């Protein structure tokens, strides 16, 4: 059975790093990867880059990790979206591995 995945989208790369660090220190989770999104209205956002962190672990650990990550992100630039997928489908697992962070 696959690990649950927690997804947290925040404003800015620095906030993503700090939030991911908080999640991994607060719970028995590991970092899947980061992803980025520069929306069409980027110039109107507090920070023009949205970054999504993905953490993995059992559901309870992911919940605890996201709680810590959200608290840190809200104290910095803010949270855009948050979601937990308890048991991702095989096709979802493939998509979770994708990341635009290594694209130029």
N, C-alpha and C positions, 0 to 999 in steps of 0.2 A: 504494500500500500504506500502511496506517495505521501510525502510530508505536506502539511498544510502550507499555504503561501499567504503572507501578509503583504499588501501593497499599500505604500504611502507615497502620495505625490505631494511635493513641496516646492516652494519657490527657491531656486538657486542651488548651486552645487555645494557650497559650504554648508548650508543647512542640511542637505542630504547626507554629507559625511558625518556631521555631528549627530543627526538623528539615527543613522545606521549604527554608529558607535554606541549610542545610548541603548538601542534595541539589543545589540549583541551582549552588552554588559548586564542588562536587566534580566535577561531570560536565556534559556538554552536554545538559541536560534543561531542560524548562520546566514550570511548574506548571499543571496542568489546573484544579483547584479544590479546595476543602476541602468536607467534608461532616460533619455532626454526628449523634450518636446518644446519647440518654440512656436507657440500658437500665433495665429494671425493678428491678435490684438496685443502682442507682446509689449508694445510701447506703453500700454495702459496698465500693465501689471506692476506690482511692487518690485519684482525682479523679472527680467524678460525671459528667463529660462526656467521651465518646469522640469524637475528631476523626480523620477520615480524610483524608490528603493523597493526591493523585493527581499523579504526575509522568509526563511523556511524553518520548520520545526513542527512539533505537535501543536494541536489547536490551542491549548492552554498557554504554551510558551509563546506562540505567535501573538496571541491576544496581549500577553504581558509585555512582549517586546514592542508591539505597536503602541501600546499605552505610553511607554517611556519615550519612544521616538516622537510621537505626536506632541507630548508635553514640551520636549525640547524644541521641536519645529515651530510650535505656536509661540514660544518665547522669542524666537528669532524672526523669521520672515512669514511664517504661516503655513497652513495645510490646505491643499486644494481638494484632495480626495483620499479616501481610505477604504480598504476592503480586505476581507479575509475569504479565501477559497479553501474550505476544509479538506477537500479531496479532488484536486484538479483532474480533469479528464485528460486522456493521452494527447489529444490535439492541443489542449490548453497548455500542457507541459511543454510542448514544442515551442509555442509562442512565448512562454515565459523565459526561454533561453535567449531570445532575440534582444539585441540592444543597439540603439543608435549611438551610444557613447564612443564607439570606435570608428564611426563614420566621419569623414571630413566634410 
